[in-house]
Amino acid sequence: MTQDRFHGRMKNSGRLCDAPGCTEPGEFRAPSGEGSGADGPGQYRWFCLEHVRAFNQGYDFFRGMSRDEIERAQSPLAGWASETRAFRPTAGIDDAPSWADFADPLDAIAARASRRRQDHARARDAQRRGLNPVDRQAYDTLGLDFEADRRDLRARYTERVRRYHPDRNGGDRSHEAALRAVVEAYQHLRKLPQFA
């Protein structure tokens, strides 16, 4: 096997150079920026040696970034500011099943999978109805179905306030965060057109 002096050359690819009007073979790939994301660089463009050199000379990784974004990208600590999934306290996993509630471990796993399917279906339903994540979180906080009307909203709000308010539960103040979340969810939902 002979070593090509140009690293990255793909000989006999059968592609033509993507530069307008060029009829040379496209043997070198360059990122197009289309479809790039978490799954990889996306689509590539193919150029001849002359045009890939011109592309590389004009390529600017920092194009479109603000000064702060550039400084963050150049920082030696870039990427270490947030926990990766494996190092989060939950490791990116939802609540584990309560094994004592199941006779067979496979039933526990099936129940968890079923709950995840229901969560995904609810998220798709919310998206179909035009609800944003904040709207959906408010519905979830109050335990409301997406079909709920103004009367359902008011009844659920009253029930949750009675459950969490210190005046109603013997002065127990341990539910103040839950009470605050219920009030915020109600204030948010009551302004939506479906509850007007």
FENUR-V916000 format. One record per backbone hydrogen bond with DSSP energy under -0.5 kcal/mol. NH is the residue of the N-H (numbers start at 1). CO is the residue of the C=O. If there is no record, write none. Layout:
nh-><NH:NH>
co-><CO:CO>
This chain:
nh-><4:7:9:10:11:13:17:18:22:26:27:27:28:30:32:36:37:40:43:45:47:52:53:54:55:56:57:58:59:59:63:65:70:71:72:73:74:75:78:80:87:88:88:91:93:99:101:102:107:108:109:110:111:112:113:114:115:116:117:118:119:120:121:122:123:124:125:126:127:128:129:130:131:136:137:138:139:140:141:142:143:143:144:148:153:154:155:156:157:158:159:160:161:162:163:164:165:168:169:171:172:173:176:179:180:181:182:183:184:185:186:187:188:189:190:191:192:195:196>
co-><2:5:6:27:9:10:24:46:19:15:25:47:47:45:43:33:40:37:34:30:28:48:49:50:51:52:53:54:55:56:60:62:66:67:68:69:70:71:75:77:84:84:85:88:90:97:98:99:104:104:105:106:107:108:109:110:111:112:113:114:115:116:117:118:119:120:121:122:123:124:125:127:126:132:133:134:135:136:137:138:139:140:139:145:149:150:151:152:153:154:155:156:157:158:159:160:161:165:165:166:169:171:173:175:176:177:178:179:180:181:182:183:184:185:186:188:189:192:193>
